[in-house]
Amino acid sequence: MGRRELIADAGIRLIACGGTHRLTHRHVDAEAGLAAGSTSYYARTRRDLIALVANRLSELSRVDAVRVRIPRRLDLDEAADLIEELMIRMAGRRDAQAARFALLFEVRNDEELRALLTANAPVRADFGQIASEFLSAVGAPDPGRAEELVALLDALLMYRAVEAAPLDIRAVVTAYLVGMTAQGVKAQDGRDPGGSAHSGARGA
């Protein structure tokens, strides 16, 4: 592990255990076991330090993303099992998840830093691709709606990470996938989203 990763990991632990106000150069030096002033060499300002931590969080999430292997065809139970497995693995990185969600509130008015934790995070494209492959594998009519699944999983991950209440990830994901695949069945049956059949020219 390089010095940059060591510093970022120390920052993650500090935020997870004490909140974002603990993310200072002095505290990071102490947490990482480095000489005073070491962190400033890699991140001159606190904003630079936040960016360093944000990029490290994305790197850690990518470790989980690259392990996902999705078959070309899945039934709903199989898909829900795989997604639940991924969510549990990611939620297991408790410090990383706590730090990410804490930082999201800290930088909510800073578009550039917020993007590092959301739209512009390198891992975002990975999870978009994973979500698209899941939807395609279960026969959802529009895998292009993958961002909706990513948003759902992000919300479930936050709920699980903060242990807000007992949560059945599998049940929530299954309900979503059932709804998505049902849209495909309706389209094939020639029905509109409200469920009414197109009468066509059936005669009087």
C-alpha positions as YAML, in Angstrom:
chain: A
units: angstrom
residues:
- id: 1
  name: MET
  ca: [0.00, 0.00, 0.00]
- id: 2
  name: GLY
  ca: [1.36, 3.40, -0.97]
- id: 3
  name: ARG
  ca: [1.53, 6.51, 1.18]
- id: 4
  name: ARG
  ca: [-1.45, 8.07, -0.61]
- id: 5
  name: GLU
  ca: [-3.66, 5.06, 0.13]
- id: 6
  name: LEU
  ca: [-2.45, 4.97, 3.73]
- id: 7
  name: ILE
  ca: [-3.46, 8.60, 4.20]
- id: 8
  name: ALA
  ca: [-6.84, 8.12, 2.51]
- id: 9
  name: ASP
  ca: [-7.63, 5.03, 4.59]
- id: 10
  name: ALA
  ca: [-6.78, 6.94, 7.76]
- id: 11
  name: GLY
  ca: [-9.14, 9.70, 6.64]
- id: 12
  name: ILE
  ca: [-11.90, 7.16, 6.05]
- id: 13
  name: ARG
  ca: [-11.51, 5.75, 9.55]
- id: 14
  name: LEU
  ca: [-11.53, 9.20, 11.12]
- id: 15
  name: ILE
  ca: [-14.73, 10.22, 9.35]
- id: 16
  name: ALA
  ca: [-16.43, 6.90, 10.09]
- id: 17
  name: CYS
  ca: [-15.64, 7.05, 13.79]
- id: 18
  name: GLY
  ca: [-15.84, 10.76, 14.54]
- id: 19
  name: GLY
  ca: [-17.55, 12.59, 11.71]
- id: 20
  name: THR
  ca: [-16.23, 14.83, 8.95]
- id: 21
  name: HIS
  ca: [-14.90, 17.45, 11.38]
- id: 22
  name: ARG
  ca: [-12.23, 14.91, 12.35]
- id: 23
  name: LEU
  ca: [-10.77, 15.03, 8.84]
- id: 24
  name: THR
  ca: [-7.83, 17.35, 9.39]
- id: 25
  name: HIS
  ca: [-4.22, 17.03, 8.31]
- id: 26
  name: ARG
  ca: [-3.05, 16.74, 11.90]
- id: 27
  name: HIS
  ca: [-5.53, 14.01, 12.77]
- id: 28
  name: VAL
  ca: [-4.75, 12.07, 9.59]
- id: 29
  name: ASP
  ca: [-1.00, 12.20, 10.31]
- id: 30
  name: ALA
  ca: [-1.63, 10.79, 13.78]
- id: 31
  name: GLU
  ca: [-4.12, 8.14, 12.63]
- id: 32
  name: ALA
  ca: [-1.81, 6.95, 9.85]
- id: 33
  name: GLY
  ca: [1.23, 6.93, 12.13]
- id: 34
  name: LEU
  ca: [3.06, 9.47, 10.00]
- id: 35
  name: ALA
  ca: [5.30, 12.36, 10.89]
- id: 36
  name: ALA
  ca: [3.59, 15.71, 11.30]
- id: 37
  name: GLY
  ca: [3.14, 17.43, 7.96]
- id: 38
  name: SER
  ca: [3.19, 14.23, 5.89]
- id: 39
  name: THR
  ca: [-0.44, 14.50, 4.80]
- id: 40
  name: SER
  ca: [0.06, 18.07, 3.59]
- id: 41
  name: TYR
  ca: [2.55, 16.81, 1.00]
- id: 42
  name: TYR
  ca: [-0.22, 14.82, -0.73]
- id: 43
  name: ALA
  ca: [-3.15, 17.11, 0.02]
- id: 44
  name: ARG
  ca: [-2.30, 20.75, 0.61]
- id: 45
  name: THR
  ca: [-5.82, 21.85, 1.55]
- id: 46
  name: ARG
  ca: [-8.70, 20.18, 3.34]
- id: 47
  name: ARG
  ca: [-10.56, 20.20, 0.04]
- id: 48
  name: ASP
  ca: [-7.69, 18.25, -1.52]
- id: 49
  name: LEU
  ca: [-7.88, 15.85, 1.39]
- id: 50
  name: ILE
  ca: [-11.59, 15.27, 0.84]
- id: 51
  name: ALA
  ca: [-10.92, 14.58, -2.85]
- id: 52
  name: LEU
  ca: [-8.20, 12.10, -1.89]
- id: 53
  name: VAL
  ca: [-10.60, 10.25, 0.41]
- id: 54
  name: ALA
  ca: [-13.41, 10.35, -2.17]
- id: 55
  name: ASN
  ca: [-11.22, 8.77, -4.83]
- id: 56
  name: ARG
  ca: [-10.08, 6.08, -2.41]
- id: 57
  name: LEU
  ca: [-13.69, 5.25, -1.57]
- id: 58
  name: SER
  ca: [-14.36, 4.75, -5.26]
- id: 59
  name: GLU
  ca: [-11.32, 2.49, -5.58]
- id: 60
  name: LEU
  ca: [-12.53, 0.31, -2.72]
- id: 61
  name: SER
  ca: [-16.00, -0.01, -4.25]
- id: 62
  name: ARG
  ca: [-14.45, -1.05, -7.56]
- id: 63
  name: VAL
  ca: [-12.84, -3.99, -5.80]
- id: 64
  name: ASP
  ca: [-16.36, -5.29, -5.13]
- id: 65
  name: ALA
  ca: [-17.64, -4.36, -8.59]
- id: 66
  name: VAL
  ca: [-14.99, -6.26, -10.55]
- id: 67
  name: ARG
  ca: [-15.83, -9.46, -8.67]
- id: 68
  name: VAL
  ca: [-19.38, -9.53, -10.01]
- id: 69
  name: ARG
  ca: [-20.02, -12.08, -12.76]
- id: 70
  name: ILE
  ca: [-23.47, -12.01, -14.32]
- id: 71
  name: PRO
  ca: [-24.68, -14.88, -16.53]
- id: 72
  name: ARG
  ca: [-26.47, -14.00, -19.76]
- id: 73
  name: ARG
  ca: [-29.76, -15.32, -18.38]
- id: 74
  name: LEU
  ca: [-31.05, -15.24, -14.82]
- id: 75
  name: ASP
  ca: [-34.38, -15.90, -13.21]
- id: 76
  name: LEU
  ca: [-35.59, -13.38, -10.63]
- id: 77
  name: ASP
  ca: [-34.48, -15.46, -7.64]
- id: 78
  name: GLU
  ca: [-30.98, -15.87, -9.03]
- id: 79
  name: ALA
  ca: [-30.68, -12.16, -9.79]
- id: 80
  name: ALA
  ca: [-31.93, -11.19, -6.34]
- id: 81
  name: ASP
  ca: [-29.45, -13.58, -4.73]
- id: 82
  name: LEU
  ca: [-26.51, -12.08, -6.64]
- id: 83
  name: ILE
  ca: [-27.53, -8.51, -5.91]
- id: 84
  name: GLU
  ca: [-28.06, -9.26, -2.22]
- id: 85
  name: GLU
  ca: [-24.63, -10.87, -2.08]
- id: 86
  name: LEU
  ca: [-23.07, -7.75, -3.61]
- id: 87
  name: MET
  ca: [-24.92, -5.44, -1.22]
- id: 88
  name: ILE
  ca: [-23.89, -7.45, 1.84]
- id: 89
  name: ARG
  ca: [-20.27, -7.46, 0.69]
- id: 90
  name: MET
  ca: [-20.27, -3.69, 0.18]
- id: 91
  name: ALA
  ca: [-22.11, -3.00, 3.43]
- id: 92
  name: GLY
  ca: [-19.40, -5.03, 5.13]
- id: 93
  name: ARG
  ca: [-17.01, -2.17, 4.43]
- id: 94
  name: ARG
  ca: [-18.65, -0.31, 7.27]
- id: 95
  name: ASP
  ca: [-16.10, 2.47, 7.64]
- id: 96
  name: ALA
  ca: [-16.05, 3.15, 3.90]
- id: 97
  name: GLN
  ca: [-19.83, 3.37, 3.66]
- id: 98
  name: ALA
  ca: [-20.14, 5.55, 6.75]
- id: 99
  name: ALA
  ca: [-17.45, 7.90, 5.44]
- id: 100
  name: ARG
  ca: [-19.01, 8.16, 1.99]
- id: 101
  name: PHE
  ca: [-22.47, 9.05, 3.23]
- id: 102
  name: ALA
  ca: [-21.08, 11.51, 5.79]
- id: 103
  name: LEU
  ca: [-19.05, 13.23, 3.06]
- id: 104
  name: LEU
  ca: [-22.06, 13.43, 0.77]
- id: 105
  name: PHE
  ca: [-23.73, 15.75, 3.26]
- id: 106
  name: GLU
  ca: [-20.52, 17.66, 3.88]
- id: 107
  name: VAL
  ca: [-20.01, 18.47, 0.16]
- id: 108
  name: ARG
  ca: [-23.63, 18.72, -0.95]
- id: 109
  name: ASN
  ca: [-23.11, 22.35, -2.03]
- id: 110
  name: ASP
  ca: [-19.77, 21.69, -3.72]
- id: 111
  name: GLU
  ca: [-20.61, 20.37, -7.17]
- id: 112
  name: GLU
  ca: [-17.09, 19.22, -8.02]
- id: 113
  name: LEU
  ca: [-16.48, 17.28, -4.82]
- id: 114
  name: ARG
  ca: [-20.02, 15.89, -4.77]
- id: 115
  name: ALA
  ca: [-19.47, 14.54, -8.28]
- id: 116
  name: LEU
  ca: [-16.44, 12.57, -7.06]
- id: 117
  name: LEU
  ca: [-18.78, 10.67, -4.76]
- id: 118
  name: THR
  ca: [-21.64, 10.31, -7.24]
- id: 119
  name: ALA
  ca: [-21.84, 10.86, -11.01]
- id: 120
  name: ASN
  ca: [-18.11, 11.21, -11.69]
- id: 121
  name: ALA
  ca: [-16.90, 8.50, -9.35]
- id: 122
  name: PRO
  ca: [-14.98, 5.95, -11.46]
- id: 123
  name: VAL
  ca: [-17.01, 3.15, -9.90]
- id: 124
  name: ARG
  ca: [-20.29, 4.71, -11.06]
- id: 125
  name: ALA
  ca: [-19.77, 3.52, -14.63]
- id: 126
  name: ASP
  ca: [-18.93, 0.03, -13.35]
- id: 127
  name: PHE
  ca: [-22.15, -0.20, -11.38]
- id: 128
  name: GLY
  ca: [-24.14, 1.25, -14.25]
- id: 129
  name: GLN
  ca: [-22.84, -1.57, -16.45]
- id: 130
  name: ILE
  ca: [-23.55, -4.17, -13.77]
- id: 131
  name: ALA
  ca: [-27.12, -2.91, -13.33]
- id: 132
  name: SER
  ca: [-27.67, -2.94, -17.09]
- id: 133
  name: GLU
  ca: [-26.44, -6.54, -17.30]
- id: 134
  name: PHE
  ca: [-28.73, -7.60, -14.46]
- id: 135
  name: LEU
  ca: [-31.77, -6.05, -16.16]
- id: 136
  name: SER
  ca: [-30.87, -7.62, -19.48]
- id: 137
  name: ALA
  ca: [-30.31, -11.03, -17.87]
- id: 138
  name: VAL
  ca: [-33.79, -11.10, -16.30]
- id: 139
  name: GLY
  ca: [-35.44, -9.92, -19.52]
- id: 140
  name: ALA
  ca: [-36.33, -6.38, -18.46]
- id: 141
  name: PRO
  ca: [-37.53, -4.43, -21.51]
- id: 142
  name: ASP
  ca: [-35.20, -1.46, -21.08]
- id: 143
  name: PRO
  ca: [-31.73, -2.18, -19.67]
- id: 144
  name: GLY
  ca: [-31.00, 1.48, -20.37]
- id: 145
  name: ARG
  ca: [-32.86, 2.27, -17.14]
- id: 146
  name: ALA
  ca: [-29.93, 0.89, -15.20]
- id: 147
  name: GLU
  ca: [-29.41, 4.17, -13.35]
- id: 148
  name: GLU
  ca: [-32.71, 3.60, -11.56]
- id: 149
  name: LEU
  ca: [-31.44, 0.28, -10.23]
- id: 150
  name: VAL
  ca: [-28.14, 1.90, -9.22]
- id: 151
  name: ALA
  ca: [-30.05, 4.57, -7.29]
- id: 152
  name: LEU
  ca: [-32.17, 1.93, -5.55]
- id: 153
  name: LEU
  ca: [-29.14, -0.10, -4.54]
- id: 154
  name: ASP
  ca: [-27.35, 3.02, -3.29]
- id: 155
  name: ALA
  ca: [-30.32, 3.83, -1.07]
- id: 156
  name: LEU
  ca: [-30.50, 0.25, 0.22]
- id: 157
  name: LEU
  ca: [-26.78, 0.34, 0.93]
- id: 158
  name: MET
  ca: [-27.12, 3.50, 2.99]
- id: 159
  name: TYR
  ca: [-30.07, 2.07, 4.91]
- id: 160
  name: ARG
  ca: [-28.12, -1.12, 5.60]
- id: 161
  name: ALA
  ca: [-24.90, 0.72, 6.49]
- id: 162
  name: VAL
  ca: [-26.51, 2.91, 9.16]
- id: 163
  name: GLU
  ca: [-28.61, 0.00, 10.46]
- id: 164
  name: ALA
  ca: [-31.69, 2.19, 10.48]
- id: 165
  name: ALA
  ca: [-33.93, -0.87, 10.86]
- id: 166
  name: PRO
  ca: [-34.02, -4.52, 9.80]
- id: 167
  name: LEU
  ca: [-34.03, -4.58, 6.01]
- id: 168
  name: ASP
  ca: [-34.75, -7.44, 3.63]
- id: 169
  name: ILE
  ca: [-32.64, -6.36, 0.66]
- id: 170
  name: ARG
  ca: [-33.63, -9.42, -1.31]
- id: 171
  name: ALA
  ca: [-37.36, -8.72, -0.95]
- id: 172
  name: VAL
  ca: [-36.98, -5.10, -2.08]
- id: 173
  name: VAL
  ca: [-34.82, -6.02, -5.06]
- id: 174
  name: THR
  ca: [-37.15, -8.85, -6.06]
- id: 175
  name: ALA
  ca: [-40.16, -6.51, -6.01]
- id: 176
  name: TYR
  ca: [-38.30, -4.05, -8.23]
- id: 177
  name: LEU
  ca: [-37.25, -6.74, -10.72]
- id: 178
  name: VAL
  ca: [-40.77, -8.18, -10.82]
- id: 179
  name: GLY
  ca: [-42.08, -4.74, -11.73]
- id: 180
  name: MET
  ca: [-39.45, -4.23, -14.41]
- id: 181
  name: THR
  ca: [-40.04, -7.60, -16.06]
- id: 182
  name: ALA
  ca: [-43.82, -7.16, -15.83]
- id: 183
  name: GLN
  ca: [-43.46, -4.08, -18.00]
- id: 184
  name: GLY
  ca: [-41.88, -6.26, -20.65]
- id: 185
  name: VAL
  ca: [-44.74, -8.77, -20.49]
- id: 186
  name: LYS
  ca: [-47.30, -5.97, -20.88]
- id: 187
  name: ALA
  ca: [-45.45, -4.62, -23.87]
- id: 188
  name: GLN
  ca: [-45.40, -8.04, -25.51]
- id: 189
  name: ASP
  ca: [-49.10, -8.49, -24.82]
- id: 190
  name: GLY
  ca: [-49.87, -5.15, -26.45]
- id: 191
  name: ARG
  ca: [-51.10, -3.52, -23.27]
- id: 192
  name: ASP
  ca: [-50.46, 0.01, -22.10]
- id: 193
  name: PRO
  ca: [-48.86, 0.81, -18.70]
- id: 194
  name: GLY
  ca: [-52.35, 1.02, -17.17]
- id: 195
  name: GLY
  ca: [-52.99, -2.59, -18.11]
- id: 196
  name: SER
  ca: [-55.76, -2.11, -20.69]
- id: 197
  name: ALA
  ca: [-55.53, -4.11, -23.91]
- id: 198
  name: HIS
  ca: [-55.41, -2.33, -27.24]
- id: 199
  name: SER
  ca: [-58.66, -3.30, -28.90]
- id: 200
  name: GLY
  ca: [-57.48, -2.86, -32.48]
- id: 201
  name: ALA
  ca: [-60.02, -3.86, -35.17]
- id: 202
  name: ARG
  ca: [-61.74, -6.77, -33.47]
- id: 203
  name: GLY
  ca: [-65.15, -6.17, -35.00]
- id: 204
  name: ALA
  ca: [-68.41, -5.22, -33.34]
...
